[in-house]
């Protein structure tokens, strides 16, 4: 076996290994629910098996704040430029 062939085999094995690892990571990620990811990101422990109203209220407040921000961004993105410019001029 020539050196070139050995290098090609090593690269091929590495690429195949990377593809398999990526597939397995994606398959594992699909197994967890979005709510579990959200609760984990917010630092909530699911060891109790339930969440308090206070926990859910804070999640709802954050969701509502994000929704308001998205509405503003949608308004900016869909504006033809005239309405937004007029509102900015009125603020001055």
Helices and strands as residue ranges (DSSP letters): H 3-31, H 34-41, H 53-78, H 82-91
